[in-house]
Every structure is written in C-alpha cells, then in structure tokens.
Amino acid sequence: MAFIHDPQKPGYKERLLGSILNEANLRRVLKIMLDEKEFLSPFGIRAVSRIHREHPYTYRVGDHEYRVSYLPGESDNAMFGGNSNWRGPIWMPVNMLILRALLQYYLYYGNSFTIECPTGSGSR
C-alpha cells in the first residue's frame, strides 16, 4: 500500500495525517484539479471536468449508450428536472469540502508543500 499516506509519519510540527493520498498522488490529483482546461474555473472547482465538453464520457450497457457531458447551464434533457448543477457548474458544497481537505493538508505539510496554480502557469 505504498500509494496510501503513512498515518504514523509525522509532518510539520509533528502532526499526523490520515489520508488515502500520499504526497506523490496528492500532487497528481492537484495538478488535474488546478488545471483550467479541466476542473479549475475563475469561480471555483467544477463538478465535472471541462474536457467533457468536447469529449463526453460514454459507456455502453447492453444495447444502451449512456453519456456524461459538461453542461455549464441548463440541461439538454428533462432528467432531474432540467437542472445540470452536478454536470459542470461550480457546486458550493463540493468546493467547501475541497477547501477543508486542503486546510488539513496544509496543517500537515506546512509551507514546504507548494504546487503550480493554475497548472502550467509557472506560478507556485
């Protein structure tokens, strides 16, 4: 289980962290999350990657094809009452959970952990 963070490994100020992601995998997730072509928007983290606007996720079950696409406004079908909030726009509860998790990582790693934001900008 080398990909899971060791909960007994002390961090900044001897703090401990319970996390599924070790540092290398956390960096991989943040690289995608902070990419403006993927999840990062000027207003928060999107619920579905923007990449699905041009490349919808599709899968087949039997004779049926199902699709998840990025829809930043109203839905293109009546499923769930026409609301598409879970398929692209910023969803405040998810963003609050992300902020809370990032705070916990900061308390563990301290100022020594930096990452490019937005991805590809050169700004850390």
N, C-alpha and C positions, 0 to 999 in steps of 0.2 A: 504494500500500500504506500509506495513511495510518492504517489501523487497527492496524498492527503497530508495536510499540515500536522506536524507532531504536536499534540496538545501539551506535552511536557517541556517543550523547548521555550525557554524564557526569551522575551523580546525586550523592548525598550522599558527601562525601569523594572526589569524582572517580571513584567506582565506575562500572562499566559493567554492563549487564544484557542478557542475551539472553532475550527474551520475545515470545510471539505477541501478547500483550495490551498495548496502550498504556494509559496511565493511565485514560482515559475508559472503555475497555472493561473494564479490571480493576475499576473501581468498579461497573459494571453487573453483572458476574459476582458480586462480593462482596455486592451488595445482595440478590440472589436466594439466594445460599448462606447468608447470615446471617439469613434470614427464617424465623421459627419455623413459619410456615404452609407453608414449602417444605422446605428441607434442614436447618436448624439444629434440633437437639434438645438436651435437657438433658445428653446424654451424648456428643455429637459430631455430625458431619455424616452425614446419612442417605445411603444408597446410591441411593435413588430418592426424588424429591420426595413429600412427604406429600399434596400436592394430588391425586395419582393415586389416593388412597383413594376420593374421591368422583368423580373424573374419570379413569378408566383411559385410558391411551394405547392406541388401537386402530388397526389398519390392515388393509387387505384385500389379498390376493394371489390373484387369480383368484376362486374360489368360497369361499376360506377367510378367516376373520377371525381375526386374532391380537391378543392383548391383553397389555399390561404394566400391572399394578396394584400399588399399595402394599400389601404384606403384611408387617406387622411381626413376625409369629410364624411358625408352620409354614405351609407352602404349602397351597393348596387343591387341588393335584393332585400326582401322583407324579413329575412331571418333576424331574430332578436329585435323586432320592431323597427328595423331600418337603421338602428344605431350601430356605428362601426368603431366605437371607442377602443375596443380591445384589438383592433387590427391596424394600428398605425399611429394615431394621435398620442399625445402625452397623457399618461394616466397618473394622476397625482398620488394615489396610494402606492403604486409601484415605485415612483420616484422617492417617496419618503422612506420606503424600505431600503432602497439603494443608499440613500444618504446615511441612514442609521448603520448599515453594514460598513460603509466607507469610514465612518467615525470609529467603529470598533477596530478596523484595520489600522487606522491612524494611531489609535491609542496603543496598539501592539508594536507597530513598526517605527513610529515616530517620524521625524523629519528626514530620516535617511532614505525612506522609500519615496521615489519620485517616478513619474511616468509622463510620457508625452501627451499633451492635451491641447487642442484636439490631435488625434493621431495624424502623423505626417506633417505637423506644423513646425517641429523642432523646438517648440516651447514646452518646458517641463514644469 
